[in-house]
């Protein structure tokens, strides 16, 4: 089960405020629990009968399953002959269990409040808030009454009969279904999708949200177990279950608000808080990994790293190593991406990151701390992901050599990895750790990482921070999503790495380094020590021996935020609500441009949908941003694929990702309207991902002076567009990459070469404004013009190489 609410948030019991699901449940029932007509009172009065009917539904579920098995065992011809044709208008008879459940939950027809409209079509019921000022709202809840099932997995089987009668698919009157899964998919991707989806299927209830249904995220509840346990604590199991499936939680109130919508919003805020924990964990992990490299180099007699350039390189490679782990954690939490062979027993027991979770909870013994078991395990997995592996039997059948034969030795014949070939996993991208040269960076002997450091890193990446009075749960990467991972990286762009010149102590205002900190030279202990003199400013950290002041020895790696680095770099993460609104407003004028003077005699339709269905590219009546009546042209689906979008400050790719998402949705919507056809609801998510991949590859561009930002934005874009059946984008040329040639040119010629040119250009403009024409100024202007021509040549040559299929310099084919 993949829950569409943050798992740690859902099971939290903190009753001290409204920051947890338990507290929200307590507040919901505080004013309703004692009312004579509340779900609590109705449940208490009918508990014995309800339990009896739930037990009986299990017997019915077994009978239905047996009938299905007998039908499947017959020959195909016998099945067709014995199958009685069931018409879509067959009479729907509600079961006795569902009648009682709806009565208890407050969802029966006679219980619907006056401010909610109710409609029913067989086993499907819709609950919608009354229109406000003539504007109709989407349904708040779609309720589906299904056949009893033995497990919630059986309920979502695509081809199984799980509905009591055959029903027409919404928006597809010529198609019918008897599958709950198909019906819910059609509701979720329809033109007016309900906010929540609720299914009653015997002892099981399933709750989902249309916005997350394509991601296979939902909540399944075993009602029989809940009733049997009868946990009546303030925010216990029964209170939580009723809060997920009853009318007070799912139906709109008098003002249109829905309680469970607030739960989703609080869950998002909780995920943001988790991403803040993750950001701090990544920052601490960079220091841990970098200092481990420094110490192991000293132990192995290798030359020490001293310069600022080496410190910056070490920081970048440590971040890459961490993002490899984050990437795989996200991929394992999203098996639908098809990146990893999740679910294969050999992978789960021998290669997956989930098997390493136990190491995050228990530090290794002293004798094992310097060992490299964890490092070797991760390195093997990284190699398999990058180079791929085809099982031996498939290689023999195809008569070809396998991928990554050496890396996959002993991997097991059932394992299959598609080659990723992403820069993040390229050999040499972490050369200071693995010793392999590549990507224009120095190589050398393999240094590796000890078990003690990697155990601490896994703890920081997998577990939430300890807080007084709260439990410590696992970080849910499926709930965090791409945007939160981008926020983690973007918050670190203003941090810099350096080596301590002497013994140093970190100090910050109030001891909190969040808004910048400083390093001061440590003095010998005693009354004059830094810890005594600046006690309120010294930053402390948790160690194996308790909390200690944050000290760095001479030559140790320091990764910290300078007081104004964040403001100067403008490295602030854009939240999803901002990117969604900004991109929608920017695309609105491109997707349906205003026509100043409509051609004489051309028909203007009443609305956009009519224009799209009647004549692609037709005109329709609309409004501009000021609400004034204008004529717009409905851009065709083909024209959507010709739009070009550029993000001039790419960062982690938040705006580029949102542009890809919105353009893909618009393309599918317009293409379906033009053809008068609908994509199969079960295949909609896959088709949407394919369109997103095409648009990301051909239509969306991005530039950033930070080459690492481009590298990680590429990973984020690819993760957001990946689905089963799609190969990873290659990195040899622009025609095989997610991020097009423009970004590739910026990566090959990063800020180190652009910075002086930009600064000279600014000085030149300043001289022009001030009228300065000195000889030195003319010489600088000449150099600036030469640099400008050089930069144009860079872009021109990169473009030509990309179009010809030739990789940019220094890139692997």
MIKOL-425725 format. One record per residue (C-alpha): residue in three letters; x, y, z. Coordinates in steps of 0.1 Angstrom, whole numbers, plus 5000, padded with zeros to 4 digits. Example, Ala and Ser with C-alpha at 12.3 -4.5 7.8 and 13.67 -1.06 7.14 Angstrom:
% residues 2
   residu      u      v      w
      ALA   5123   4955   5078
      SER   5137   4989   5071
END
This chain:
% residues 813
   residu      u      v      w
      UNK   5000   5000   5000
      UNK   5013   5035   4991
      UNK   4996   5060   5013
      UNK   4988   5094   4998
      UNK   4993   5111   5033
      UNK   5027   5113   5048
      UNK   5031   5080   5067
      UNK   5049   5094   5097
      UNK   5023   5122   5098
      UNK   4994   5097   5097
      UNK   5006   5076   5126
      UNK   5017   5106   5148
      UNK   5000   5108   5181
      UNK   5011   5143   5194
      UNK   4981   5158   5211
      UNK   4998   5190   5222
      UNK   4987   5209   5191
      UNK   4975   5207   5156
      UNK   5008   5196   5140
      UNK   4999   5159   5139
      UNK   4971   5137   5125
      UNK   4963   5125   5160
      UNK   4957   5161   5171
      UNK   4935   5169   5141
      UNK   4914   5137   5148
      UNK   4910   5148   5184
      UNK   4898   5182   5173
      UNK   4874   5168   5148
      UNK   4856   5146   5173
      UNK   4858   5170   5202
      UNK   4826   5187   5191
      UNK   4809   5157   5174
      UNK   4816   5127   5195
      UNK   4788   5133   5221
      UNK   4762   5145   5196
      UNK   4732   5121   5195
      UNK   4735   5117   5157
      UNK   4772   5115   5153
      UNK   4791   5086   5136
      UNK   4804   5077   5171
      UNK   4770   5072   5185
      UNK   4757   5054   5155
      UNK   4787   5031   5155
      UNK   4783   5023   5192
      UNK   4746   5015   5188
      UNK   4752   4992   5158
      UNK   4786   4976   5166
      UNK   4774   4940   5171
      UNK   4753   4940   5140
      UNK   4780   4956   5120
      UNK   4806   4931   5131
      UNK   4783   4902   5122
      UNK   4777   4916   5087
      UNK   4815   4922   5082
      UNK   4822   4886   5091
      UNK   4795   4874   5067
      UNK   4810   4895   5039
      UNK   4842   4874   5042
      UNK   4822   4843   5033
      UNK   4807   4861   5003
      UNK   4841   4873   4992
      UNK   4854   4837   4992
      UNK   4823   4826   4972
      UNK   4829   4853   4946
      UNK   4866   4843   4944
      UNK   4857   4806   4939
      UNK   4832   4815   4911
      UNK   4859   4835   4894
      UNK   4884   4807   4897
      UNK   4859   4782   4882
      UNK   4851   4806   4853
      UNK   4888   4811   4846
      UNK   4894   4774   4845
      UNK   4868   4767   4818
      UNK   4879   4767   4781
      UNK   4876   4800   4763
      UNK   4847   4789   4743
      UNK   4828   4776   4773
      UNK   4835   4808   4791
      UNK   4819   4828   4763
      UNK   4789   4805   4761
      UNK   4782   4804   4798
      UNK   4788   4841   4805
      UNK   4754   4857   4807
      UNK   4754   4892   4791
      UNK   4751   4918   4818
      UNK   4736   4951   4806
      UNK   4749   4985   4818
      UNK   4715   4994   4831
      UNK   4712   4963   4853
      UNK   4694   4969   4885
      UNK   4718   4977   4913
      UNK   4708   4963   4947
      UNK   4727   4976   4977
      UNK   4739   4950   5002
      UNK   4727   4949   5038
      UNK   4763   4956   5049
      UNK   4766   4987   5028
      UNK   4732   5000   5039
      UNK   4744   4998   5075
      UNK   4778   5012   5068
      UNK   4764   5043   5049
      UNK   4740   5049   5078
      UNK   4768   5047   5104
      UNK   4791   5069   5084
      UNK   4765   5095   5076
      UNK   4766   5090   5038
      UNK   4731   5076   5032
      UNK   4709   5097   5009
      UNK   4686   5109   5036
      UNK   4715   5121   5058
      UNK   4731   5143   5031
      UNK   4730   5180   5043
      UNK   4711   5206   5024
      UNK   4742   5224   5012
      UNK   4755   5192   4994
      UNK   4741   5179   4962
      UNK   4738   5141   4959
      UNK   4735   5120   4928
      UNK   4736   5082   4923
      UNK   4742   5061   4892
      UNK   4741   5024   4902
      UNK   4770   5017   4926
      UNK   4785   5052   4920
      UNK   4774   5081   4942
      UNK   4787   5117   4939
      UNK   4786   5144   4967
      UNK   4791   5180   4955
      UNK   4789   5214   4972
      UNK   4760   5236   4959
      UNK   4772   5261   4933
      UNK   4784   5294   4946
      UNK   4774   5324   4925
      UNK   4766   5302   4896
      UNK   4800   5285   4896
      UNK   4797   5247   4898
      UNK   4823   5229   4919
      UNK   4839   5195   4913
      UNK   4825   5167   4934
      UNK   4840   5165   4968
      UNK   4836   5127   4971
      UNK   4829   5098   4947
      UNK   4816   5068   4966
      UNK   4818   5034   4949
      UNK   4801   5003   4963
      UNK   4820   4972   4952
      UNK   4817   4935   4957
      UNK   4833   4920   4989
      UNK   4869   4910   4984
      UNK   4894   4889   5003
      UNK   4921   4915   5002
      UNK   4925   4951   4992
      UNK   4950   4940   4964
      UNK   4921   4920   4949
      UNK   4900   4951   4948
      UNK   4924   4969   4925
      UNK   4930   4940   4901
      UNK   4925   4956   4867
      UNK   4906   4928   4848
      UNK   4888   4913   4878
      UNK   4850   4918   4882
      UNK   4848   4939   4914
      UNK   4816   4958   4907
      UNK   4782   4943   4913
      UNK   4769   4956   4879
      UNK   4784   4968   4847
      UNK   4786   5006   4847
      UNK   4794   5032   4819
      UNK   4827   5050   4823
      UNK   4823   5087   4831
      UNK   4829   5108   4800
      UNK   4831   5077   4779
      UNK   4795   5068   4773
      UNK   4804   5041   4747
      UNK   4825   5022   4772
      UNK   4816   5002   4802
      UNK   4834   4984   4830
      UNK   4829   4960   4858
      UNK   4863   4968   4874
      UNK   4867   4992   4904
      UNK   4902   5000   4893
      UNK   4891   5011   4858
      UNK   4862   5032   4872
      UNK   4884   5050   4897
      UNK   4910   5058   4870
      UNK   4883   5072   4848
      UNK   4870   5094   4876
      UNK   4905   5106   4885
      UNK   4915   5116   4850
      UNK   4881   5130   4839
      UNK   4873   5166   4831
      UNK   4858   5172   4865
      UNK   4875   5148   4889
      UNK   4862   5144   4924
      UNK   4886   5154   4952
      UNK   4884   5121   4971
      UNK   4876   5085   4961
      UNK   4860   5061   4986
      UNK   4853   5024   4980
      UNK   4834   5001   5002
      UNK   4842   4964   4995
      UNK   4830   4941   5023
      UNK   4855   4943   5052
      UNK   4877   4967   5033
      UNK   4874   5004   5026
      UNK   4898   5023   5003
      UNK   4903   5060   5003
      UNK   4923   5079   4977
      UNK   4926   5114   4961
      UNK   4922   5120   4924
      UNK   4954   5141   4924
      UNK   4975   5112   4935
      UNK   4956   5082   4920
      UNK   4979   5080   4890
      UNK   5008   5075   4914
      UNK   4991   5044   4930
      UNK   4988   5061   4964
      UNK   4958   5054   4986
      UNK   4948   5042   5020
      UNK   4933   5008   5027
      UNK   4914   5001   5059
      UNK   4904   4967   5073
      UNK   4871   4977   5088
      UNK   4865   4942   5104
      UNK   4898   4944   5123
      UNK   4890   4980   5135
      UNK   4856   4969   5148
      UNK   4870   4938   5164
      UNK   4897   4958   5183
      UNK   4873   4985   5193
      UNK   4900   5010   5203
      UNK   4880   5039   5216
      UNK   4909   5061   5228
      UNK   4908   5098   5221
      UNK   4927   5095   5189
      UNK   4930   5057   5187
      UNK   4925   5033   5158
      UNK   4887   5037   5157
      UNK   4888   5075   5158
      UNK   4913   5076   5129
      UNK   4893   5051   5108
      UNK   4861   5071   5112
      UNK   4880   5103   5104
      UNK   4890   5088   5071
      UNK   4857   5074   5058
      UNK   4828   5094   5075
      UNK   4807   5123   5063
      UNK   4822   5149   5087
      UNK   4856   5143   5072
      UNK   4849   5139   5035
      UNK   4818   5160   5028
      UNK   4820   5198   5023
      UNK   4808   5220   5052
      UNK   4784   5249   5049
      UNK   4812   5272   5035
      UNK   4826   5245   5012
      UNK   4856   5234   5031
      UNK   4864   5197   5035
      UNK   4882   5185   5067
      UNK   4903   5159   5049
      UNK   4916   5186   5025
      UNK   4931   5203   5056
      UNK   4947   5169   5065
      UNK   4964   5168   5031
      UNK   4977   5204   5035
      UNK   4990   5196   5070
      UNK   5007   5165   5056
      UNK   5024   5186   5030
      UNK   5037   5209   5057
      UNK   5049   5179   5076
      UNK   5067   5167   5045
      UNK   5083   5202   5042
      UNK   5094   5198   5078
      UNK   5109   5164   5070
      UNK   5127   5179   5040
      UNK   5142   5205   5064
      UNK   5155   5176   5085
      UNK   5168   5160   5054
      UNK   5185   5192   5043
      UNK   5203   5194   5077
      UNK   5211   5157   5074
      UNK   5226   5161   5039
      UNK   5247   5191   5051
      UNK   5261   5171   5081
      UNK   5267   5141   5058
      UNK   5288   5162   5034
      UNK   5311   5171   5063
      UNK   5312   5135   5075
      UNK   5321   5121   5041
      UNK   5346   5148   5032
      UNK   5364   5145   5066
      UNK   5364   5107   5062
      UNK   5382   5112   5029
      UNK   5407   5135   5045
      UNK   5414   5111   5074
      UNK   5416   5080   5052
      UNK   5440   5098   5028
      UNK   5462   5106   5058
      UNK   5461   5069   5070
      UNK   5470   5057   5035
      UNK   5499   5081   5032
      UNK   5484   5101   5003
      UNK   5491   5138   4997
      UNK   5467   5159   5018
      UNK   5441   5182   5003
      UNK   5448   5218   5011
      UNK   5436   5243   4986
      UNK   5402   5260   4983
      UNK   5398   5245   4948
      UNK   5403   5210   4962
      UNK   5379   5218   4990
      UNK   5352   5228   4965
      UNK   5358   5197   4945
      UNK   5356   5175   4976
      UNK   5323   5192   4986
      UNK   5308   5187   4951
      UNK   5318   5150   4950
      UNK   5305   5144   4985
      UNK   5272   5159   4974
      UNK   5271   5137   4944
      UNK   5277   5106   4965
      UNK   5248   5116   4988
      UNK   5225   5123   4958
      UNK   5233   5088   4945
      UNK   5219   5074   4977
      UNK   5189   5098   4976
      UNK   5182   5090   4940
      UNK   5180   5052   4948
      UNK   5159   5058   4979
      UNK   5134   5077   4958
      UNK   5135   5050   4931
      UNK   5129   5022   4956
      UNK   5100   5042   4970
      UNK   5085   5046   4935
      UNK   5087   5011   4919
      UNK   5063   5022   4891
      UNK   5093   5041   4876
      UNK   5109   5008   4867
      UNK   5145   5021   4876
      UNK   5152   4993   4900
      UNK   5140   4956   4901
      UNK   5120   4963   4932
      UNK   5100   4933   4943
      UNK   5126   4908   4930
      UNK   5137   4886   4959
      UNK   5173   4886   4949
      UNK   5174   4924   4947
      UNK   5155   4929   4980
      UNK   5177   4905   5000
      UNK   5211   4913   4984
      UNK   5212   4947   4968
      UNK   5185   4970   4979
      UNK   5190   5000   5002
      UNK   5160   4990   5023
      UNK   5181   4961   5037
      UNK   5206   4987   5050
      UNK   5179   5004   5072
      UNK   5189   4982   5101
      UNK   5224   4997   5099
      UNK   5209   5031   5105
      UNK   5196   5020   5138
      UNK   5227   5003   5153
      UNK   5262   5017   5150
      UNK   5289   4991   5140
      UNK   5312   4977   5166
      UNK   5346   4994   5171
      UNK   5364   4967   5152
      UNK   5341   4971   5122
      UNK   5340   5010   5120
      UNK   5370   5012   5096
      UNK   5357   4983   5074
      UNK   5342   4991   5040
      UNK   5313   4966   5038
      UNK   5287   4993   5033
      UNK   5309   5012   5009
      UNK   5315   4981   4987
      UNK   5277   4972   4988
      UNK   5268   5007   4976
      UNK   5295   5008   4950
      UNK   5283   4975   4934
      UNK   5247   4989   4933
      UNK   5259   5022   4918
      UNK   5277   5003   4891
      UNK   5247   4981   4883
      UNK   5225   5012   4880
      UNK   5249   5030   4857
      UNK   5260   5002   4834
      UNK   5230   4979   4836
      UNK   5227   4941   4837
      UNK   5209   4916   4816
      UNK   5202   4881   4830
      UNK   5223   4854   4815
      UNK   5193   4835   4800
      UNK   5182   4867   4781
      UNK   5218   4873   4769
      UNK   5219   4837   4756
      UNK   5186   4840   4739
      UNK   5196   4873   4722
      UNK   5231   4860   4714
      UNK   5246   4892   4727
      UNK   5270   4901   4754
      UNK   5256   4913   4787
      UNK   5259   4947   4802
      UNK   5282   4953   4831
      UNK   5293   4917   4831
      UNK   5320   4923   4857
      UNK   5299   4944   4880
      UNK   5270   4919   4879
      UNK   5291   4888   4886
      UNK   5270   4869   4912
      UNK   5241   4893   4908
      UNK   5217   4865   4901
      UNK   5201   4854   4868
      UNK   5168   4871   4877
      UNK   5181   4906   4881
      UNK   5177   4931   4853
      UNK   5190   4967   4854
      UNK   5185   4990   4825
      UNK   5216   5011   4820
      UNK   5211   5046   4834
      UNK   5243   5063   4820
      UNK   5236   5095   4839
      UNK   5264   5119   4849
      UNK   5255   5113   4886
      UNK   5267   5077   4884
      UNK   5295   5081   4859
      UNK   5329   5066   4869
      UNK   5351   5094   4880
      UNK   5323   5117   4892
      UNK   5335   5109   4927
      UNK   5372   5104   4919
      UNK   5384   5116   4953
      UNK   5364   5087   4969
      UNK   5366   5059   4943
      UNK   5399   5069   4927
      UNK   5386   5067   4891
      UNK   5394   5096   4869
      UNK   5367   5111   4847
      UNK   5346   5142   4838
      UNK   5379   5162   4837
      UNK   5386   5156   4874
      UNK   5418   5141   4889
      UNK   5419   5104   4898
      UNK   5441   5085   4921
      UNK   5441   5056   4945
      UNK   5407   5044   4958
      UNK   5401   5059   4993
      UNK   5367   5044   5002
      UNK   5345   5052   5032
      UNK   5344   5034   5065
      UNK   5313   5016   5080
      UNK   5312   5041   5109
      UNK   5307   5071   5087
      UNK   5283   5055   5063
      UNK   5262   5042   5092
      UNK   5258   5078   5105
      UNK   5251   5090   5069
      UNK   5223   5064   5065
      UNK   5209   5074   5099
      UNK   5208   5111   5088
      UNK   5191   5102   5054
      UNK   5167   5076   5066
      UNK   5155   5087   5100
      UNK   5138   5119   5111
      UNK   5156   5140   5138
      UNK   5149   5132   5174
      UNK   5126   5157   5191
      UNK   5115   5158   5227
      UNK   5082   5140   5232
      UNK   5080   5127   5196
      UNK   5089   5095   5180
      UNK   5116   5091   5153
      UNK   5101   5077   5121
      UNK   5116   5069   5087
      UNK   5117   5095   5060
      UNK   5090   5087   5034
      UNK   5107   5094   5000
      UNK   5076   5085   4981
      UNK   5057   5113   5000
      UNK   5085   5138   4997
      UNK   5086   5138   4959
      UNK   5109   5155   4934
      UNK   5102   5191   4946
      UNK   5113   5184   4982
      UNK   5145   5167   4970
      UNK   5151   5198   4949
      UNK   5146   5220   4979
      UNK   5172   5200   4998
      UNK   5198   5206   4971
      UNK   5189   5243   4965
      UNK   5192   5251   5002
      UNK   5228   5238   5000
      UNK   5239   5259   4970
      UNK   5250   5288   4992
      UNK   5272   5266   5014
      UNK   5310   5264   5007
      UNK   5337   5240   5016
      UNK   5371   5249   5030
      UNK   5399   5234   5051
      UNK   5406   5247   5086
      UNK   5439   5266   5088
      UNK   5442   5259   5125
      UNK   5421   5246   5154
      UNK   5387   5263   5150
      UNK   5354   5266   5169
      UNK   5321   5274   5151
      UNK   5301   5303   5165
      UNK   5267   5317   5155
      UNK   5242   5341   5170
      UNK   5223   5322   5197
      UNK   5243   5291   5188
      UNK   5221   5285   5157
      UNK   5240   5283   5124
      UNK   5209   5284   5103
      UNK   5214   5320   5092
      UNK   5252   5319   5090
      UNK   5281   5311   5112
      UNK   5317   5320   5117
      UNK   5349   5301   5126
      UNK   5372   5315   5153
      UNK   5406   5303   5163
      UNK   5405   5280   5193
      UNK   5427   5291   5223
      UNK   5440   5268   5250
      UNK   5415   5256   5276
      UNK   5409   5276   5307
      UNK   5391   5308   5316
      UNK   5401   5324   5284
      UNK   5389   5297   5260
      UNK   5364   5304   5233
      UNK   5339   5281   5248
      UNK   5339   5301   5280
      UNK   5342   5336   5265
      UNK   5314   5330   5238
      UNK   5294   5304   5256
      UNK   5260   5316   5242
      UNK   5274   5317   5206
      UNK   5292   5284   5203
      UNK   5275   5259   5180
      UNK   5271   5224   5195
      UNK   5264   5190   5179
      UNK   5254   5156   5191
      UNK   5282   5130   5194
      UNK   5286   5095   5209
      UNK   5296   5112   5241
      UNK   5267   5137   5243
      UNK   5265   5173   5230
      UNK   5299   5189   5224
      UNK   5309   5223   5209
      UNK   5315   5221   5172
      UNK   5353   5221   5167
      UNK   5375   5215   5137
      UNK   5411   5205   5138
      UNK   5437   5219   5115
      UNK   5432   5205   5080
      UNK   5397   5192   5086
      UNK   5370   5199   5061
      UNK   5344   5226   5069
      UNK   5311   5230   5051
      UNK   5291   5260   5062
      UNK   5269   5290   5052
      UNK   5286   5324   5053
      UNK   5264   5352   5066
      UNK   5255   5368   5032
      UNK   5263   5339   5008
      UNK   5226   5330   5006
      UNK   5215   5365   4997
      UNK   5243   5369   4971
      UNK   5237   5336   4954
      UNK   5199   5340   4955
      UNK   5196   5303   4962
      UNK   5161   5301   4975
      UNK   5138   5272   4968
      UNK   5105   5280   4950
      UNK   5077   5260   4967
      UNK   5054   5240   4944
      UNK   5024   5262   4950
      UNK   5044   5292   4936
      UNK   5058   5273   4906
      UNK   5024   5259   4897
      UNK   5007   5293   4897
      UNK   5036   5311   4880
      UNK   5040   5286   4852
      UNK   5002   5284   4846
      UNK   5000   5322   4842
      UNK   5030   5322   4819
      UNK   5017   5294   4797
      UNK   4982   5307   4795
      UNK   4990   5334   4770
      UNK   5010   5309   4749
      UNK   4984   5281   4749
      UNK   4954   5304   4741
      UNK   4968   5336   4726
      UNK   4946   5367   4722
      UNK   4936   5375   4686
      UNK   4935   5413   4682
      UNK   4915   5412   4650
      UNK   4897   5380   4641
      UNK   4897   5372   4604
      UNK   4865   5383   4587
      UNK   4840   5355   4584
      UNK   4858   5331   4607
      UNK   4835   5315   4633
      UNK   4841   5323   4669
      UNK   4829   5296   4693
      UNK   4814   5302   4727
      UNK   4841   5284   4747
      UNK   4875   5267   4743
      UNK   4863   5231   4745
      UNK   4838   5236   4717
      UNK   4865   5253   4696
      UNK   4889   5224   4702
      UNK   4863   5197   4694
      UNK   4850   5215   4663
      UNK   4881   5229   4647
      UNK   4917   5226   4660
      UNK   4931   5261   4662
      UNK   4897   5276   4663
      UNK   4887   5309   4678
      UNK   4866   5313   4710
      UNK   4853   5340   4733
      UNK   4874   5345   4765
      UNK   4887   5371   4789
      UNK   4921   5387   4795
      UNK   4939   5392   4828
      UNK   4917   5422   4836
      UNK   4885   5403   4829
      UNK   4878   5421   4797
      UNK   4861   5402   4768
      UNK   4886   5391   4741
      UNK   4888   5366   4713
      UNK   4914   5338   4718
      UNK   4927   5311   4695
      UNK   4928   5275   4708
      UNK   4963   5262   4702
      UNK   4962   5227   4687
      UNK   4979   5198   4703
      UNK   5005   5198   4675
      UNK   5014   5234   4683
      UNK   5018   5226   4720
      UNK   5047   5203   4710
      UNK   5063   5232   4691
      UNK   5064   5256   4721
      UNK   5098   5264   4736
      UNK   5103   5271   4773
      UNK   5136   5283   4788
      UNK   5144   5285   4825
      UNK   5172   5311   4827
      UNK   5182   5302   4863
      UNK   5176   5265   4864
      UNK   5186   5257   4900
      UNK   5171   5224   4910
      UNK   5147   5226   4880
      UNK   5115   5234   4900
      UNK   5100   5257   4872
      UNK   5112   5234   4844
      UNK   5096   5204   4860
      UNK   5063   5222   4864
      UNK   5064   5235   4828
      UNK   5068   5199   4816
      UNK   5039   5187   4837
      UNK   5015   5214   4826
      UNK   5024   5212   4789
      UNK   5019   5174   4790
      UNK   4985   5177   4805
      UNK   4974   5203   4780
      UNK   4987   5183   4751
      UNK   4967   5152   4761
      UNK   4936   5173   4769
      UNK   4937   5190   4735
      UNK   4946   5159   4715
      UNK   4917   5139   4730
      UNK   4893   5167   4722
      UNK   4905   5170   4686
      UNK   4902   5132   4680
      UNK   4870   5128   4699
      UNK   4886   5099   4718
      UNK   4897   5092   4753
      UNK   4928   5075   4765
      UNK   4921   5043   4784
      UNK   4920   5055   4821
      UNK   4942   5026   4831
      UNK   4969   5038   4806
      UNK   4965   5075   4812
      UNK   4994   5078   4837
      UNK   5017   5059   4813
      UNK   5007   5080   4783
      UNK   5011   5112   4804
      UNK   5047   5102   4814
      UNK   5056   5095   4777
      UNK   5043   5129   4767
      UNK   5063   5145   4796
      UNK   5094   5127   4785
      UNK   5090   5140   4749
      UNK   5084   5176   4761
      UNK   5113   5175   4785
      UNK   5136   5162   4757
      UNK   5125   5186   4729
      UNK   5107   5217   4744
      UNK   5121   5227   4778
      UNK   5155   5243   4782
      UNK   5174   5255   4812
      UNK   5206   5274   4820
      UNK   5226   5278   4852
      UNK   5261   5291   4860
      UNK   5264   5263   4886
      UNK   5273   5232   4867
      UNK   5263   5209   4896
      UNK   5228   5225   4896
      UNK   5224   5215   4859
      UNK   5236   5180   4867
      UNK   5211   5175   4896
      UNK   5183   5192   4877
      UNK   5188   5167   4849
      UNK   5183   5139   4874
      UNK   5151   5156   4888
      UNK   5136   5161   4853
      UNK   5144   5125   4844
      UNK   5129   5111   4876
      UNK   5097   5131   4871
      UNK   5093   5118   4835
      UNK   5104   5082   4839
      UNK   5081   5053   4835
      UNK   5083   5016   4826
      UNK   5092   5010   4790
      UNK   5112   5042   4787
      UNK   5150   5040   4786
      UNK   5171   5065   4805
      UNK   5182   5095   4784
      UNK   5218   5091   4771
      UNK   5244   5117   4777
      UNK   5264   5115   4745
      UNK   5245   5142   4726
      UNK   5216   5166   4729
      UNK   5192   5143   4709
      UNK   5196   5117   4736
      UNK   5194   5138   4767
      UNK   5166   5152   4788
      UNK   5182   5186   4791
      UNK   5190   5200   4756
      UNK   5222   5213   4741
      UNK   5219   5248   4756
      UNK   5223   5235   4791
      UNK   5249   5211   4780
      UNK   5270   5240   4767
      UNK   5266   5258   4801
      UNK   5278   5227   4818
      UNK   5308   5223   4796
      UNK   5317   5259   4801
      UNK   5305   5267   4836
      UNK   5306   5298   4858
      UNK   5344   5297   4861
      UNK   5346   5309   4825
      UNK   5315   5330   4824
      UNK   5321   5349   4855
      UNK   5349   5372   4843
      UNK   5331   5378   4810
      UNK   5299   5389   4829
      UNK   5319   5411   4852
      UNK   5337   5428   4823
      UNK   5304   5434   4805
      UNK   5290   5451   4836
      UNK   5320   5473   4839
      UNK   5317   5482   4802
      UNK   5281   5492   4806
      UNK   5290   5513   4836
      UNK   5317   5531   4816
      UNK   5293   5538   4788
      UNK   5268   5554   4812
      UNK   5295   5575   4828
      UNK   5311   5585   4794
      UNK   5344   5569   4803
      UNK   5366   5563   4772
      UNK   5401   5559   4786
      UNK   5427   5538   4768
      UNK   5425   5511   4795
      UNK   5388   5512   4793
      UNK   5390   5507   4755
      UNK   5414   5477   4760
      UNK   5390   5462   4785
      UNK   5361   5467   4761
      UNK   5380   5450   4734
      UNK   5387   5420   4756
      UNK   5350   5420   4765
      UNK   5340   5419   4728
      UNK   5364   5391   4722
      UNK   5351   5371   4751
      UNK   5316   5377   4739
      UNK   5325   5364   4704
      UNK   5342   5334   4721
      UNK   5311   5326   4741
      UNK   5289   5328   4710
      UNK   5313   5305   4693
      UNK   5310   5281   4722
      UNK   5273   5279   4718
      UNK   5274   5277   4680
      UNK   5299   5249   4680
      UNK   5281   5230   4708
      UNK   5248   5233   4689
      UNK   5264   5221   4657
      UNK   5280   5191   4675
      UNK   5248   5182   4692
      UNK   5227   5183   4660
      UNK   5254   5162   4642
      UNK   5253   5137   4671
      UNK   5289   5145   4682
      UNK   5293   5148   4720
      UNK   5306   5180   4735
      UNK   5343   5180   4745
      UNK   5352   5159   4775
      UNK   5319   5139   4774
      UNK   5316   5101   4772
      UNK   5298   5086   4742
END
